[in-house]
Amino acid sequence: MVMYDDPRILRAIAHPTRNRVLHELSAAGSLRAADIARRIDIPANQASFHLRQLAKYGLVEEDPDAANDRRDRVWRLTEPDGIQFRASDMLAQPGGRAAYAVFQRNAVEWGRHLVERAYQPDGEDHPGRSISEWSLQLTSDEAIALMEELSALINERRLAGQRAPEGEGRETYSIFQLIQPYPDLPASADQGDADADADADADADVDGGA
């Protein structure tokens, strides 16, 4: 496992399309630019450009074992387990704080997009979509063990998907995981509580007047 500490890596993966390319490679194992273009609905030359940019930062590489011949360019992640870094290492590098700020802003926006999309009442009951939140009493060591157990299970499923034959109705799923001590309520929570109480009182008035 490689721990990256080059701030340029953060700028590379902060780009939404390149981040999606990395996720598709993680799910599939190896892909051609044309495969990626079809999966994320972008032109093939644009997919090739993003792959070359990711290769420049050492995040992807060609997979000659998966190619049909020398002209066939198939790509894979340089690190099969994905990109891992410590925020403190990145922040200690020249330009690290600026790069981390860009990465953080994009990551937060993407996390918000995932949650909003999951809760969107679009009338579609996708059998594979679920939203869950649990609260556990854990020590720090137990939280680390839980993270490792979940990671092992997800990796097992990921490898099974890579080995599965084409044409089984598979698509790339997003699994968004957070393990952390329960955070303090945001500053806006008090106003949210007040709004909820006001709505409840209004409903009670309507029910009482019926």
Contacts in CASP RR format, 6 or more apart in sequence:
PFRMAT RR
TARGET T0000
AUTHOR 0000-0000-0000
METHOD contacts of the structure
MODEL  1
MVMYDDPRILRAIAHPTRNRVLHELSAAGSLRAADIARRIDIPANQASFH
LRQLAKYGLVEEDPDAANDRRDRVWRLTEPDGIQFRASDMLAQPGGRAAY
AVFQRNAVEWGRHLVERAYQPDGEDHPGRSISEWSLQLTSDEAIALMEEL
SALINERRLAGQRAPEGEGRETYSIFQLIQPYPDLPASADQGDADADADA
DADADVDGGA
1 79 0 8 1.000
1 81 0 8 1.000
1 84 0 8 1.000
2 78 0 8 1.000
2 79 0 8 1.000
2 84 0 8 1.000
3 84 0 8 1.000
3 85 0 8 1.000
3 86 0 8 1.000
3 89 0 8 1.000
4 83 0 8 1.000
4 84 0 8 1.000
4 85 0 8 1.000
5 85 0 8 1.000
5 86 0 8 1.000
5 89 0 8 1.000
5 90 0 8 1.000
5 92 0 8 1.000
5 93 0 8 1.000
6 57 0 8 1.000
6 93 0 8 1.000
7 90 0 8 1.000
7 93 0 8 1.000
7 94 0 8 1.000
7 95 0 8 1.000
7 96 0 8 1.000
7 98 0 8 1.000
7 99 0 8 1.000
7 100 0 8 1.000
8 57 0 8 1.000
8 99 0 8 1.000
9 57 0 8 1.000
9 59 0 8 1.000
9 83 0 8 1.000
9 85 0 8 1.000
10 85 0 8 1.000
10 90 0 8 1.000
10 96 0 8 1.000
10 99 0 8 1.000
10 100 0 8 1.000
10 102 0 8 1.000
10 103 0 8 1.000
11 99 0 8 1.000
11 102 0 8 1.000
11 103 0 8 1.000
12 18 0 8 1.000
12 53 0 8 1.000
12 54 0 8 1.000
12 57 0 8 1.000
12 59 0 8 1.000
13 19 0 8 1.000
13 22 0 8 1.000
13 59 0 8 1.000
13 83 0 8 1.000
13 103 0 8 1.000
14 102 0 8 1.000
14 103 0 8 1.000
14 105 0 8 1.000
14 106 0 8 1.000
14 107 0 8 1.000
15 50 0 8 1.000
15 106 0 8 1.000
16 106 0 8 1.000
16 110 0 8 1.000
17 40 0 8 1.000
17 42 0 8 1.000
17 46 0 8 1.000
17 50 0 8 1.000
18 50 0 8 1.000
18 53 0 8 1.000
18 54 0 8 1.000
19 106 0 8 1.000
19 110 0 8 1.000
20 40 0 8 1.000
21 36 0 8 1.000
21 40 0 8 1.000
21 47 0 8 1.000
21 50 0 8 1.000
21 51 0 8 1.000
21 54 0 8 1.000
21 60 0 8 1.000
22 54 0 8 1.000
22 59 0 8 1.000
22 60 0 8 1.000
22 77 0 8 1.000
22 82 0 8 1.000
22 83 0 8 1.000
23 172 0 8 1.000
23 174 0 8 1.000
24 31 0 8 1.000
24 36 0 8 1.000
24 39 0 8 1.000
24 40 0 8 1.000
24 172 0 8 1.000
25 31 0 8 1.000
25 36 0 8 1.000
25 60 0 8 1.000
25 75 0 8 1.000
25 76 0 8 1.000
25 77 0 8 1.000
26 77 0 8 1.000
26 82 0 8 1.000
26 158 0 8 1.000
27 158 0 8 1.000
27 161 0 8 1.000
27 162 0 8 1.000
27 172 0 8 1.000
27 173 0 8 1.000
28 35 0 8 1.000
28 162 0 8 1.000
28 172 0 8 1.000
29 76 0 8 1.000
29 77 0 8 1.000
29 80 0 8 1.000
29 162 0 8 1.000
30 63 0 8 1.000
30 66 0 8 1.000
30 74 0 8 1.000
30 75 0 8 1.000
30 76 0 8 1.000
31 39 0 8 1.000
31 74 0 8 1.000
31 75 0 8 1.000
31 76 0 8 1.000
32 72 0 8 1.000
32 73 0 8 1.000
32 74 0 8 1.000
32 75 0 8 1.000
33 44 0 8 1.000
33 47 0 8 1.000
33 48 0 8 1.000
33 51 0 8 1.000
33 73 0 8 1.000
33 75 0 8 1.000
34 44 0 8 1.000
34 47 0 8 1.000
36 42 0 8 1.000
36 47 0 8 1.000
36 51 0 8 1.000
36 75 0 8 1.000
37 43 0 8 1.000
37 44 0 8 1.000
37 46 0 8 1.000
37 47 0 8 1.000
39 172 0 8 1.000
40 47 0 8 1.000
51 60 0 8 1.000
51 75 0 8 1.000
54 60 0 8 1.000
55 61 0 8 1.000
55 62 0 8 1.000
55 75 0 8 1.000
58 78 0 8 1.000
59 77 0 8 1.000
59 78 0 8 1.000
59 79 0 8 1.000
59 83 0 8 1.000
60 75 0 8 1.000
60 76 0 8 1.000
60 77 0 8 1.000
60 78 0 8 1.000
61 75 0 8 1.000
61 76 0 8 1.000
61 77 0 8 1.000
61 78 0 8 1.000
62 73 0 8 1.000
62 74 0 8 1.000
62 75 0 8 1.000
62 76 0 8 1.000
63 74 0 8 1.000
63 75 0 8 1.000
63 76 0 8 1.000
64 74 0 8 1.000
66 74 0 8 1.000
66 76 0 8 1.000
67 73 0 8 1.000
67 74 0 8 1.000
81 155 0 8 1.000
87 100 0 8 1.000
90 96 0 8 1.000
90 99 0 8 1.000
90 100 0 8 1.000
91 97 0 8 1.000
91 100 0 8 1.000
111 176 0 8 1.000
114 174 0 8 1.000
114 176 0 8 1.000
115 176 0 8 1.000
118 129 0 8 1.000
118 131 0 8 1.000
119 131 0 8 1.000
128 173 0 8 1.000
135 182 0 8 1.000
136 146 0 8 1.000
138 146 0 8 1.000
143 179 0 8 1.000
146 179 0 8 1.000
147 179 0 8 1.000
150 177 0 8 1.000
154 175 0 8 1.000
161 170 0 8 1.000
164 170 0 8 1.000
END
